[in-house]
């Protein structure tokens, strides 16, 4: 299992990170960005942060409905293992 320890650089639809194995890798979101159109909005992609897991997250971009009806805005995040597979060594 991979864990992201820091964000180095944020570019349009690409993020360079350091994984727990000390590898610095660039994650290209181009292959999956069409599945998450909210990330295409100007200024949204660059609001990425590390969460407590840690993996990359965007606050309040997902939507989740509680059993009793209210819709909550949890963060949009991705499996760090999937992000590792999408990434390349820099």
Phi, psi and omega in degrees: 000140181255149177228138177271127182259336178198156174259128181263312185209143177241122177241171174301111176065023174212141181226128175264128184227169170246130176267167184296343176273011178076006177284133172264121186224149178257126179261119178264114181272358181307317182295338184241356186298331180293338177280348182227069186302336178300329180287346178279344182296141180305131177084345183283313184304321184286357179273010181302146178219169169269136175263187184287347186297314354261139172214179180282140178216155172237117184297134170068017184264343177271169177228132181222132180260127175289159179299328181271006172116324184294146177263127181254150178257074179290168178290152171269121179222170184228150175300130179296331176294318177297318179296323177298317179295328178283345190268166176228149174299142177253000000 
